[in-house]
Amino acid sequence: MTGSRSQHLAAELRDRITLGDYGPAGALESEAELGRRYEVSRVTVRRALEQLRDEGLLASRKGAGWYVVSFAQPLALGTFQHARSAVAEAGVDLTRTVVEYGYREAPASVALTFGAGEVLRVRSLRRTGTAPLDVVTEWVPLALAAPVSRADAQAPGTWETLRRNGNQITLVRQSIAATAASEQVAALLGVAQGTPVLLVRRTALDAGERPIALSEHHYLGHRFRLEVEFRGWPGAEPPGVAPIPEEN
């Protein structure tokens, strides 16, 4: 019984953290206050908090209680904002570690954007503090990839390096879908294979709408928040929403 109650409490607190009720680095109520509010024992509260600590959402300091270490990146539909600037606004540091770098034949999904041939592929893990935010996989067509070294891909980043070398990004096309974490993505995010994640796919285009970069971001669901604002009475479907065809 205690186990199920602690899981229920963990889910309640996870939702509050994800929705930003505590803010980044915000302090939670004391264990005693949480116990009174949710009408559970101190043991149940401690188990729920420890579960969220193991998920990378919370940390504790002696004498200071429990506080949020996670950050849910907000994203407004119809706008584009780099994760670095989004987390900086919340006073949270974002770090990137390149874990794979090399040239290979474009997979079918990438060839649809760039055409068949060799591309540069960069995979990185980004963290806010010590907690994983997302796994980013980027592709650049061979004709544009020469200036992007492994060091440049890590800082200032692939897209910024392209911009500094005269490739101006004037349009970004973005799609958001749900998927299951592959073995490699799950290992980097520190979760089990098959864990639900959000897949954000972005294509950068220049003034002539030539694709110059493609990126896929696998976000943990509780680290990412999509914000949508509608003006006027919405129609049957929100703008930008499309069904995913069923596979045969």
Summary of the structure (lengths in Angstrom):
residues: 248
radius of gyration: 20.5
end to end distance: 42.8
largest distance: 62.5
contacts: 708
relative contact order: 0.13
helix: 33%
strand: 33%
